Amino acid sequence: MMADRWPDLTEAKRALAEGSGHGIRVAVLDSGVEAGHPRLGIKLVDDLAVVAEHRRLHVVKGGEKDSFGHGTAVAGVIHEIAPEARIGSIRVLGHDNTSRTSIIGRAAEEALDRDYQIINCSFGCGVEQQVLDYKSWVDAAYLKGVHVVAACDNIDFSKTEWPAYFPSVVAVNMADTRDGEVFFRQRDTLVEFSARGVDVTVAWAGGGEKVVTGSSFAAPRLAGMLARLLSVFPELSPLEAKAILQKLALPWTKKIAAQNVWW
Protein backbone atom coordinates (compact mmCIF):
# COMPACT_ATOMS: atom_id res chain seq x y z
CA MET A 1 0.00 0.00 0.00
CA MET A 2 1.46 3.29 -1.14
CA ALA A 3 1.46 6.66 0.61
CA ASP A 4 -1.19 9.29 -0.05
CA ARG A 5 0.14 10.79 -3.28
CA TRP A 6 -0.62 11.03 -6.97
CA PRO A 7 0.93 8.05 -8.82
CA ASP A 8 2.65 8.54 -12.13
CA LEU A 9 1.22 6.57 -15.03
CA THR A 10 3.93 3.92 -14.88
CA GLU A 11 3.08 3.20 -11.23
CA ALA A 12 -0.63 3.25 -11.97
CA LYS A 13 -0.22 0.85 -14.88
CA ARG A 14 1.74 -1.50 -12.65
CA ALA A 15 -0.98 -1.31 -9.99
CA LEU A 16 -3.64 -2.21 -12.55
CA ALA A 17 -1.54 -5.16 -13.69
CA GLU A 18 -0.39 -6.44 -10.30
CA GLY A 19 -2.89 -5.18 -7.73
CA SER A 20 -5.03 -7.86 -6.10
CA GLY A 21 -7.81 -5.77 -4.61
CA HIS A 22 -6.51 -6.45 -1.10
CA GLY A 23 -8.12 -4.16 1.47
CA ILE A 24 -10.86 -2.97 -0.90
CA ARG A 25 -14.56 -3.61 -0.32
CA VAL A 26 -16.95 -3.71 -3.27
CA ALA A 27 -20.71 -3.47 -2.78
CA VAL A 28 -22.66 -5.36 -5.44
CA LEU A 29 -26.14 -3.87 -5.74
CA ASP A 30 -27.87 -6.58 -7.71
CA SER A 31 -30.03 -9.71 -7.44
CA GLY A 32 -28.03 -11.23 -4.59
CA VAL A 33 -24.88 -13.34 -4.64
CA GLU A 34 -24.51 -17.10 -4.30
CA ALA A 35 -21.25 -16.85 -2.38
CA GLY A 36 -20.65 -20.61 -2.29
CA HIS A 37 -20.70 -20.94 -6.06
CA PRO A 38 -17.70 -22.98 -7.28
CA ARG A 39 -16.39 -19.98 -9.23
CA LEU A 40 -16.52 -17.76 -6.14
CA GLY A 41 -16.17 -19.68 -2.89
CA ILE A 42 -16.05 -16.47 -0.88
CA LYS A 43 -17.40 -15.14 2.37
CA LEU A 44 -19.45 -12.03 1.77
CA VAL A 45 -18.76 -8.92 3.82
CA ASP A 46 -22.52 -8.39 3.98
CA ASP A 47 -25.46 -10.36 2.65
CA LEU A 48 -28.42 -8.01 2.71
CA ALA A 49 -31.62 -7.21 0.84
CA VAL A 50 -33.76 -4.10 0.66
CA VAL A 51 -37.44 -5.02 0.73
CA ALA A 52 -40.66 -3.03 0.73
CA GLU A 53 -43.13 -3.92 3.47
CA HIS A 54 -46.16 -1.91 4.54
CA ARG A 55 -45.09 1.05 2.38
CA ARG A 56 -41.71 1.23 4.06
CA LEU A 57 -38.27 0.02 3.03
CA HIS A 58 -36.38 -2.36 5.29
CA VAL A 59 -32.86 -3.77 5.14
CA VAL A 60 -32.98 -7.47 5.99
CA LYS A 61 -30.70 -10.48 5.75
CA GLY A 62 -30.16 -11.68 2.20
CA GLY A 63 -30.31 -15.36 3.09
CA GLU A 64 -27.54 -16.29 0.61
CA LYS A 65 -30.15 -15.97 -2.13
CA ASP A 66 -29.73 -14.83 -5.71
CA SER A 67 -33.21 -14.17 -7.02
CA PHE A 68 -32.21 -14.23 -10.69
CA GLY A 69 -28.55 -15.21 -11.22
CA HIS A 70 -27.35 -11.81 -12.40
CA GLY A 71 -25.69 -10.81 -9.11
CA THR A 72 -23.69 -14.02 -8.86
CA ALA A 73 -22.39 -13.40 -12.38
CA VAL A 74 -21.38 -9.82 -11.52
CA ALA A 75 -19.65 -10.87 -8.30
CA GLY A 76 -17.86 -13.65 -10.16
CA VAL A 77 -16.39 -11.18 -12.64
CA ILE A 78 -15.17 -8.89 -9.84
CA HIS A 79 -13.64 -11.86 -8.03
CA GLU A 80 -11.90 -12.99 -11.22
CA ILE A 81 -10.30 -9.58 -11.77
CA ALA A 82 -9.53 -8.68 -8.13
CA PRO A 83 -9.47 -11.95 -6.16
CA GLU A 84 -8.51 -10.35 -2.85
CA ALA A 85 -11.18 -7.66 -2.91
CA ARG A 86 -13.96 -8.31 -0.42
CA ILE A 87 -17.46 -8.37 -1.86
CA GLY A 88 -20.72 -7.42 -0.15
CA SER A 89 -24.13 -8.17 -1.58
CA ILE A 90 -27.15 -5.90 -1.25
CA ARG A 91 -30.08 -7.39 -3.14
CA VAL A 92 -32.18 -4.83 -5.01
CA LEU A 93 -33.31 -6.80 -8.08
CA GLY A 94 -36.16 -9.28 -7.99
CA HIS A 95 -36.82 -12.53 -9.81
CA ASP A 96 -37.67 -10.56 -12.97
CA ASN A 97 -34.37 -8.62 -12.73
CA THR A 98 -36.13 -5.29 -12.11
CA SER A 99 -36.16 -2.92 -9.16
CA ARG A 100 -37.43 0.45 -7.94
CA THR A 101 -35.43 3.65 -7.69
CA SER A 102 -36.28 4.00 -3.99
CA ILE A 103 -34.95 0.50 -3.25
CA ILE A 104 -31.72 1.18 -5.12
CA GLY A 105 -31.28 4.48 -3.29
CA ARG A 106 -31.76 2.82 0.08
CA ALA A 107 -29.22 0.13 -0.82
CA ALA A 108 -26.69 2.74 -1.92
CA GLU A 109 -27.12 4.59 1.38
CA GLU A 110 -26.51 1.31 3.21
CA ALA A 111 -23.32 0.71 1.21
CA LEU A 112 -22.09 4.22 2.04
CA ASP A 113 -22.89 3.76 5.73
CA ARG A 114 -20.91 0.49 5.73
CA ASP A 115 -17.81 2.14 4.23
CA TYR A 116 -17.52 0.31 0.93
CA GLN A 117 -14.96 1.91 -1.37
CA ILE A 118 -16.65 0.81 -4.63
CA ILE A 119 -20.32 0.40 -5.52
CA ASN A 120 -21.10 -1.68 -8.62
CA CYS A 121 -24.43 -0.98 -10.33
CA SER A 122 -25.01 -3.30 -13.28
CA PHE A 123 -28.36 -1.68 -14.11
CA GLY A 124 -29.77 1.65 -15.21
CA CYS A 125 -32.91 3.77 -15.00
CA GLY A 126 -34.05 6.04 -17.83
CA VAL A 127 -37.00 7.71 -16.08
CA GLU A 128 -36.22 11.43 -16.16
CA GLN A 129 -38.48 12.24 -13.20
CA GLN A 130 -36.23 10.11 -11.00
CA VAL A 131 -32.85 11.55 -11.98
CA LEU A 132 -32.54 13.62 -8.79
CA ASP A 133 -33.12 10.52 -6.68
CA TYR A 134 -30.03 8.98 -8.26
CA LYS A 135 -28.09 12.23 -8.10
CA SER A 136 -28.66 12.42 -4.36
CA TRP A 137 -26.75 9.25 -3.49
CA VAL A 138 -24.22 9.53 -6.33
CA ASP A 139 -23.28 12.98 -4.99
CA ALA A 140 -23.07 11.57 -1.47
CA ALA A 141 -20.72 8.86 -2.74
CA TYR A 142 -18.56 11.44 -4.49
CA LEU A 143 -18.29 13.57 -1.36
CA LYS A 144 -17.33 10.52 0.68
CA GLY A 145 -14.72 9.41 -1.86
CA VAL A 146 -16.64 6.28 -2.87
CA HIS A 147 -16.26 5.10 -6.47
CA VAL A 148 -19.44 4.24 -8.39
CA VAL A 149 -19.29 1.97 -11.44
CA ALA A 150 -22.38 1.54 -13.61
CA ALA A 151 -23.54 -0.25 -16.73
CA CYS A 152 -25.29 1.39 -19.69
CA ASP A 153 -28.23 0.49 -21.91
CA ASN A 154 -27.81 -2.74 -23.90
CA ILE A 155 -29.92 -1.62 -26.86
CA ASP A 156 -28.43 1.84 -27.39
CA PHE A 157 -25.45 2.82 -25.26
CA SER A 158 -26.19 6.52 -25.88
CA LYS A 159 -29.61 6.29 -24.24
CA THR A 160 -29.58 8.43 -21.11
CA GLU A 161 -29.67 6.25 -18.01
CA TRP A 162 -28.68 6.72 -14.42
CA PRO A 163 -26.44 6.29 -12.48
CA ALA A 164 -24.18 5.86 -15.55
CA TYR A 165 -24.88 9.34 -16.93
CA PHE A 166 -23.25 11.30 -14.12
CA PRO A 167 -19.68 12.52 -14.77
CA SER A 168 -18.37 11.25 -11.43
CA VAL A 169 -19.47 7.68 -12.28
CA VAL A 170 -17.33 5.19 -14.21
CA ALA A 171 -19.84 4.26 -16.92
CA VAL A 172 -19.09 1.06 -18.84
CA ASN A 173 -20.30 -0.51 -22.05
CA MET A 174 -19.62 -4.00 -23.37
CA ALA A 175 -16.82 -4.57 -25.85
CA ASP A 176 -16.54 -7.45 -28.30
CA THR A 177 -13.12 -8.68 -27.24
CA ARG A 178 -11.76 -11.94 -25.86
CA ASP A 179 -9.24 -10.17 -23.64
CA GLY A 180 -10.66 -9.69 -20.17
CA GLU A 181 -7.63 -7.79 -18.90
CA VAL A 182 -7.99 -4.70 -21.08
CA PHE A 183 -10.46 -1.83 -21.21
CA PHE A 184 -11.12 0.93 -23.69
CA ARG A 185 -12.03 4.60 -23.72
CA GLN A 186 -14.56 6.04 -26.13
CA ARG A 187 -14.54 9.84 -26.33
CA ASP A 188 -17.47 12.23 -26.79
CA THR A 189 -19.84 10.19 -24.65
CA LEU A 190 -20.57 9.91 -20.94
CA VAL A 191 -20.26 6.14 -21.29
CA GLU A 192 -16.51 6.49 -21.66
CA PHE A 193 -15.31 2.99 -20.91
CA SER A 194 -15.90 -0.45 -22.33
CA ALA A 195 -14.63 -3.90 -21.44
CA ARG A 196 -15.27 -7.49 -22.36
CA GLY A 197 -19.00 -8.18 -22.25
CA VAL A 198 -19.94 -10.17 -25.36
CA ASP A 199 -20.37 -13.96 -25.14
CA VAL A 200 -18.82 -14.20 -21.68
CA THR A 201 -19.09 -17.37 -19.59
CA VAL A 202 -20.08 -16.36 -16.07
CA ALA A 203 -21.15 -17.95 -12.81
CA TRP A 204 -24.91 -18.26 -12.45
CA ALA A 205 -27.29 -19.12 -9.63
CA GLY A 206 -27.62 -22.79 -8.76
CA GLY A 207 -23.91 -23.46 -9.07
CA GLY A 208 -23.96 -23.34 -12.84
CA GLU A 209 -22.59 -21.20 -15.64
CA LYS A 210 -24.12 -19.21 -18.44
CA VAL A 211 -22.90 -17.50 -21.61
CA VAL A 212 -24.11 -13.91 -21.49
CA THR A 213 -23.80 -10.61 -23.32
CA GLY A 214 -24.33 -7.19 -21.80
CA SER A 215 -22.83 -4.12 -20.21
CA SER A 216 -23.85 -5.64 -16.87
CA PHE A 217 -20.89 -7.98 -17.16
CA ALA A 218 -18.47 -5.35 -18.46
CA ALA A 219 -19.05 -2.93 -15.57
CA PRO A 220 -17.71 -5.32 -12.91
CA ARG A 221 -14.49 -5.67 -14.90
CA LEU A 222 -13.88 -1.97 -14.37
CA ALA A 223 -14.94 -2.34 -10.74
CA GLY A 224 -12.31 -5.07 -10.41
CA MET A 225 -9.70 -2.90 -12.13
CA LEU A 226 -10.54 -0.06 -9.74
CA ALA A 227 -10.13 -2.44 -6.82
CA ARG A 228 -6.67 -3.36 -8.11
CA LEU A 229 -5.69 0.29 -8.44
CA LEU A 230 -7.09 1.28 -5.04
CA SER A 231 -5.39 -1.64 -3.30
CA VAL A 232 -2.11 0.09 -4.16
CA PHE A 233 -3.28 3.72 -4.05
CA PRO A 234 -6.24 3.70 -1.64
CA GLU A 235 -6.48 7.48 -1.23
CA LEU A 236 -7.38 8.21 -4.84
CA SER A 237 -10.62 10.16 -5.14
CA PRO A 238 -13.28 9.14 -7.68
CA LEU A 239 -12.19 11.78 -10.19
CA GLU A 240 -8.48 11.04 -9.69
CA ALA A 241 -9.02 7.32 -10.26
CA LYS A 242 -11.24 8.01 -13.25
CA ALA A 243 -8.60 10.28 -14.78
CA ILE A 244 -6.02 7.50 -14.42
CA LEU A 245 -8.37 5.01 -16.09
CA GLN A 246 -8.89 7.49 -18.91
CA LYS A 247 -5.16 7.79 -19.46
CA LEU A 248 -4.47 4.06 -19.34
CA ALA A 249 -7.45 2.84 -21.38
CA LEU A 250 -6.84 1.62 -24.90
CA PRO A 251 -8.40 3.73 -27.68
CA TRP A 252 -11.87 2.52 -28.62
CA THR A 253 -12.22 1.27 -32.20
CA LYS A 254 -15.10 -0.05 -34.26
CA LYS A 255 -13.42 -3.46 -34.21
CA ILE A 256 -14.56 -4.02 -30.63
CA ALA A 257 -17.96 -2.32 -31.00
CA ALA A 258 -20.89 -4.22 -29.50
CA GLN A 259 -24.34 -4.29 -31.06
CA ASN A 260 -25.56 -1.32 -29.01
CA VAL A 261 -23.04 1.09 -30.59
CA TRP A 262 -24.36 2.74 -33.71
CA TRP A 263 -21.39 4.87 -34.83
LOTORGU-852433 format. One record per atom (N, C-alpha, C, O): residue in one letter; z, y, x. Coordinates in steps of 0.1 Angstrom, whole numbers, plus 5000, padded with zeros to 4 digits. Atoms other than C-alpha are relative to their C-alpha. Layout:
BEGIN
AZYX
...
***
This chain:
BEGIN
M500049885008
M500050005000
M500050125009
M500850145018
M500149884991
M498950335015
M500850124995
M501350124983
A499349885003
A500650675015
A499250084989
A498150054987
D500549915010
D500050934988
D499050105007
D499450205012
R501049914994
R496751085001
R498649964995
R498549854990
W501450035004
W493051104994
W499349915010
W499249955022
P500750094991
P491250805009
P498650055003
P497950114995
D501449984998
D487950855026
D499249894994
D499849794990
L500850095008
L485050665012
L499949865007
L499849765000
T500050134993
T485150395039
T501349924996
T501249804994
E498750065004
E488850325031
E499949964985
E500449854982
A500150035014
A488050334994
A499149874998
A499449794989
K500950115001
K485150094998
K500749875004
K500549764998
R499250124996
R487449855017
R501049964990
R501249844988
A499050035011
A490049874990
A499349934988
A499949834983
L500850065011
L487449784964
L499649865003
L499549774995
A500450144995
A486349484985
A501249915002
A501149794999
E498950084996
E489749364996
E501350014992
E502149924993
G498849995008
G492349484971
G500149894990
G499149834986
S499750125008
S493949214950
S500550044986
S500649964977
G499449965012
G495449424922
G501549995000
G502250024990
H498550014999
H498949364935
H500750124996
H500450235001
G499149895004
G501549584919
G499450094988
G500050184984
I500649935011
I499149704891
I500149934987
I499949804987
R499850065014
R499749644854
R498950054991
R498650174990
V501249975009
V496749634830
V500449964986
V500649844983
A499850035014
A497249654793
A498749974994
A497750054994
V501250055007
V494649464773
V500250024985
V500949944979
L499949985014
L494349614739
L498849934993
L497649974995
D501150095005
D492349344721
D500549914989
D501349944981
S499650105010
S492649034700
S501149915004
S501349814997
G499050094994
G495448884720
G499549925012
G498349925014
V500450074988
V495448674751
V500649865000
V501849854999
E499550144998
E495748294755
E500349985015
E499549945022
A499750004986
A497648314787
A499949875008
A499749875020
G500050134994
G497747944793
G498649945002
G498549825006
H501450054999
H493947914793
H499849955014
H500350025024
P500350054986
P492747704823
P499450115010
P499650105022
R500649904991
R490848004836
R500950125003
R500650215010
L499049904997
L493948224835
L501249955006
L501549975018
G498850064995
G497148034838
G501050115005
G501550095016
I499249894996
I499148354839
I501250024991
I501249974980
K498949955009
K502448494826
K499750144997
K499750235005
L500249865005
L501848804805
L501250095003
L502350045001
V498949904999
V503849114812
V500650024987
V501850024985
D499649995014
D504049164775
D499049924991
D497849914995
D500950075010
D502648964745
D500550064987
D501450014981
L499649925012
L502749204716
L498950014990
L497749974993
A501149975010
A500849284684
A500550124991
A501750134989
V499749895010
V500749594662
V499549964987
V498349934985
V500450045013
V500749504626
V500450104989
V501450184992
A499749915011
A500749704593
A500849924989
A500349824984
E499250065010
E503549614569
E500650114992
E501350204997
H499449905009
H504549814538
H499750145004
H500650235005
R500549874997
R502450104549
R500650065013
R500550185015
R499449964987
R504150124583
R499549915011
R499249795008
L500550084989
L503050004617
L501249955008
L502250025010
H498950074993
H505349764636
H499449935012
H498449885012
V500450084988
V505149624671
V500949885000
V502149885000
V499350135001
V506049254670
V499549915012
V498649955019
K500450104990
K505848954693
K498649954997
K498249924985
G501450055002
G502248834698
G499949854998
G498949814992
G500050155003
G503148464697
G498949935008
G498549825003
E501050074991
E500648374725
E498849974992
E498249864993
K501150035009
K497948404699
K498850105003
K499050225005
D501249924999
D494348524703
D499349974986
D498849864984
S500550025013
S493048584668
S498549984999
S497949954989
F501550015000
F489348584678
F499449935012
F498549855011
G500550054988
G488848484714
G499650115010
G499650095022
H500549884993
H487648824726
H501050045011
H500650075023
G499049954991
G490948924743
G500249915012
G500449955023
T499950104989
T491148604763
T498950015010
T499150005022
A501249984992
A487648664776
A500250125009
A500050125021
V499849874993
V488549024786
V501049985011
V500850025023
A499050034991
A491748914803
A499549915012
A499949935023
G500650104990
G489848634821
G499250085011
G499250045022
V500849924991
V487448884836
V500850095010
V500650095022
I499049924992
I490249114848
I500649915011
I500749955023
H499350104991
H492048814864
H499049955011
H499449935022
E501050044990
E488848704881
E499850115011
E499750075023
I500349894991
I488249044897
I501350045008
I501250065020
A498749964993
A491949134905
A501149904997
A501949924988
P499250125004
P493848804905
P501550035001
P502349964995
E498549984999
E497248964915
E500450124991
E501650154990
A499649915010
A497149234888
A500749934989
A500449824986
R499250065011
R499649174860
R499450054987
R499250174986
I500749975013
I498149164825
I501050004989
I501849904988
G499350005012
G499849264793
G499150004988
G498150074988
S500950015012
S498449184759
S500750084988
S501850054985
I499549945013
I498849414728
I498849984990
I497850044991
R501050045010
R496949264699
R499750114990
R500750154983
V500449905010
V495049524678
V498849954992
V498650014981
L501250055007
L491949324667
L500449884992
L501249794996
G499750125009
G492049074638
G499049895002
G498249895012
H500850124999
H490248754632
H498550034998
H497749955002
D501449965002
D487048944623
D499650105012
D498650165011
N500249914988
N487349144656
N499950154997
N499150225003
T499949865003
T487949474639
T501450055000
T502449975000
S498749945000
S490849714638
S500050134993
S499050164986
R499849875005
R492150044626
R500450105011
R501150065020
T499749904990
T492350364646
T501550025001
T502050045013
S498649984999
S496050404637
S500749895008
S501749915015
I499450124992
I496850054651
I499750015014
I500549995023
I500349984986
I494950124683
I500850115006
I501350095017
G499249894995
G496750454687
G501449965003
G502049995013
R498650054999
R500150284682
R500149915012
R501149915020
A500050094988
A499250014708
A499950085013
A500550055023
A500149924988
A498150274733
A501350075004
A501750085015
E498749944998
E501450464729
E501049905006
E501749935015
E499150114995
E503250134735
E499749975015
E500649965023
A500450034986
A501250074767
A500550115009
A500950095020
L499649894992
L502050424779
L501650005002
L502150035013
D498650004999
D505750384771
D500549895010
D501649905016
R499750114991
R505750054791
R499550015014
R499549925022
D500449974986
D504250214822
D498949925006
D499049885018
Y501250064994
Y500950034825
Y499250115007
Y499250225003
Q500949914993
Q498650194850
Q498650014995
Q497950114997
I501350015005
I495450084834
I500049954985
I500849864982
I500150055013
I494550044797
I498549964998
I497650054999
N501450055002
N491449834789
N499750004985
N500549934978
C500450005014
C489749904756
C498549954998
C497650035000
S501450065002
S486749674750
S499650014985
S499349914979
F500449975014
F485949834716
F499750155000
F499950225009
G500349855002
G484850174702
G500050034986
G499849944977
C500049955014
C485050384671
C499150124999
C499250215007
G500949895001
G482250604660
G500250104988
G499350174984
V499749925012
V483950774630
V500550145005
V501650155011
E499849874994
E483851144638
E501450064995
E502050145002
Q498749955006
Q486851224615
Q501249955008
Q502350015006
Q498950064993
Q489051014638
Q500050035015
Q500949985022
V500149984986
V488051154671
V501350065006
V501750035017
L498849944994
L491251364675
L501149905001
L502149925009
D499050114999
D493351054669
D499949935013
D500949905020
Y500350064986
Y491750904700
Y500350105011
Y500950065021
K499849904990
K491951224719
K501550025003
K501950045014
S498649984999
S495651244713
S500649915011
S501349955020
W499450094991
W496550934732
W499249995014
W499849965024
V500750004987
V493750954758
V500550125008
V500650115020
D499449884993
D495051304767
D501449975006
D501750005017
A498750044996
A498551164769
A499949915012
A500749925022
A500250084988
A497350894793
A499650085012
A500150055023
Y500549924989
Y495551144814
Y501250085007
Y501350085019
L498949924995
L498651364817
L501149915007
L501849965016
K499050094993
K500751054827
K499449935012
K500149865019
G500750074988
G498150944853
G499649864997
G499449785006
V500450135003
V497150634834
V498549994998
V497950084991
H501550015000
H493550514837
H499649924988
H500149814985
V500550075012
V491650424806
V498649965002
V497750045007
V501350054999
V488650204807
V499549954986
V500349894979
A500550045014
A486450154776
A498549965000
A497850005009
A501350055002
A483349974765
A499250104991
A499850194984
C500949915008
C480350144747
C499349914989
C499649794988
D500750075011
D478150054718
D499049905005
D498349935015
N500950104995
N476149734722
N498650004994
N497749934999
I501449985005
I473149844701
I499350115006
I498150105010
D500649884993
D472650184716
D501150075008
D502150135002
F498949964991
F474750284746
F500350154998
F501450205001
S499949865001
S474150654738
S500750044987
S500950164985
K499349975012
K475850634704
K501450045003
K502149985010
T498749954997
T478950844704
T501149924994
T501249904982
E498850095004
E482050624703
E501250045009
E501050095020
W498749974993
W485650674713
W500849885001
W500849794992
P499749904989
P487550634736
P499050025011
P499250105020
A500949994989
A484550594758
A499450145003
A499250185014
Y500649874999
Y483150934751
Y500950125003
Y500850234997
F499149894994
F485951134768
F499850005015
F499849895021
P500350004986
P485251254803
P501149945009
P500849895020
S498950054992
S488651134816
S500049845000
S500749785008
V500150145002
V487750774805
V498949945009
V497850005010
V501050074993
V485850524827
V499249924989
V499749814985
A500850065010
A483150434802
A499049905006
A498349945016
V500750104993
V481250114809
V499049934991
V499349894979
N501150075007
N477949954797
N499849875007
N500249855019
M500450134994
M476649604804
M498850025008
M497950095005
A501150014991
A474249544832
A499449865001
A500249765001
D500650134998
D471749264835
D499949965014
D498849975020
T499950044986
T472849134869
T500849885001
T501749854993
R499250124998
R474148814882
R501250025009
R502149945011
D498949974990
D476448984908
D501150074992
D501050184987
G498949955007
G479849034893
G500950095009
G501950145004
E499249924990
E481149224924
E499450145002
E500050225010
V500649874999
V478949534920
V500150074987
V500350014976
F500149925012
F478849824895
F499150115003
F498850155015
F501149904999
F476350094889
F500450134993
F501350134984
R499849875006
R476350464880
R498750054994
R497750065001
Q501149955007
Q473950604854
Q500350154997
Q501350184990
R499749865001
R473750984855
R499550054986
R498849984979
D500449945013
D473251224825
D500549934988
D499849944977
T499450065011
T475451024802
T501549995002
T501949975013
L498550024999
L479150994794
L500349865003
L501449835008
V499850144997
V478750614797
V499449995014
V498349945016
E500649994986
E478350654835
E499949875007
E499049855015
F499950124992
F479150304847
F499449884992
F499449884980
S500450135006
S477749954841
S500349895010
S500349925022
A499650124992
A478649614854
A499549884992
A499049884981
R500650135006
R477649254847
R500649984986
R501849984984
G499650025014
G477749184810
G499049934992
G499249924979
V501150075007
V474648984801
V500149865003
V500049825015
D499950154998
D474948604796
D501049975010
D500849905021
V498950034991
V478348584812
V500849894994
V501149894982
T499150115005
T480448264809
T501450055002
T501950085013
V498749955000
V483948364799
V501049904994
V500649814987
A499050075006
A487248214789
A500050034985
A499750154981
W499949985014
W487648174751
W501249934994
W501749835000
A498850065006
A490448094727
A499849854998
A498749804996
G500150155001
G491247724724
G499849935013
G499649815013
G500250074987
G490947654761
G498649985004
G498349925014
G501450024997
G487247674760
G499350115008
G500050205013
E500849904994
E484447884774
E498850044991
E498549964981
K501049955008
K481648084759
K499050095008
K499550165017
V500949914994
V478448254771
V499850124991
V499450114979
V500049885008
V478548614759
V499250115006
V498950115018
T500649884995
T476748944762
T500650124993
T500850124981
G499449885006
G478249284757
G500750095010
G501250045020
S499249914991
S479849594772
S501549965000
S502250005009
S498650045001
S483149444761
S500449925013
S501649925017
F499850094989
F482849204791
F499750075013
F499950015024
A500349924988
A481549464815
A501250105003
A501650125015
A498949904998
A484449714810
A501249945008
A501750005017
P498950054992
P487149474823
P499649985015
P500649965023
R500450014986
R485149434855
R500450135007
R500950135018
L499649884994
L485649804861
L501550025000
L502150085009
A498549995000
A489349774851
A500549925011
A501549965018
G499650084988
G489649494877
G499750075013
G500550075022
M500349924988
M487949714903
M501050115002
M501450145013
L498949904999
L490349994895
L501349955004
L502050015013
A498750064995
A493249764899
A500049975015
A501049995021
R500150024986
R491949664933
R500250135008
R501050145017
L499949874993
L491650034943
L501450055000
L501950105010
L498649945002
L495050134929
L501049915007
L502149975010
S499050084993
S496749844946
S500150045015
S501150015021
V500049944986
V495850014979
V500450155000
V501150205008
F499849865002
F495950374967
F500650034986
F499950084978
P499450005013
P498450374938
P500150144994
P500350154982
E499749865005
E498850754935
E498750074995
E498850194991
L501249945005
L495250824926
L500050034985
L500449954977
S500049965014
S494951024894
S498749944993
S497849895000
P501250055007
P492350914867
P498750075005
P497750005007
L501249934996
L489851184878
L499749975015
L498549975019
E500250044986
E490351104915
E499449865001
E498449845009
A500650144999
A489750734910
A498650004994
A497849935000
K501450005005
K486750804888
K499050065009
K497950015010
A500949944990
A485251034914
A499749905011
A498549905016
I500250104990
I485650754940
I499049894995
I498149855002
L500950105006
L483950504916
L498650064999
L497649995002
Q501349935001
Q481150754911
Q499350005014
Q498149975014
K500649994987
K480550784948
K499649865006
K498749855013
L500250134995
L480750414955
L499149914991
L498749804996
A500950085008
A478650284926
A498650005005
A498150105011
L501450014996
L475150164932
L499250084990
L499650104978
P500849935010
P472350374916
P499549914989
P499049804992
W500550085012
W471450254881
W498550005001
W497850105004
T501550015001
T467850134878
T499649924987
T500549854981
K500550075012
K465749994849
K500049855002
K500049784992
K500050154997
K465849654866
K501249944994
K501249824991
I498750065005
I469449604854
I500350054986
I501450034982
A499849945014
A469049774820
A500249894990
A499549794990
A499850095011
A470549584791
A499250044988
A498550154988
Q500949975011
Q468949574757
Q500550124992
Q499750174983
N499549885008
N471049874744
N499650135007
N500150245003
V500549884992
V469450114770
V498550024996
V497749934999
W501349985005
W466350274756
W499250095009
W498050135006
W500849924991
W465250494786
W499849935014
W499149985022
***
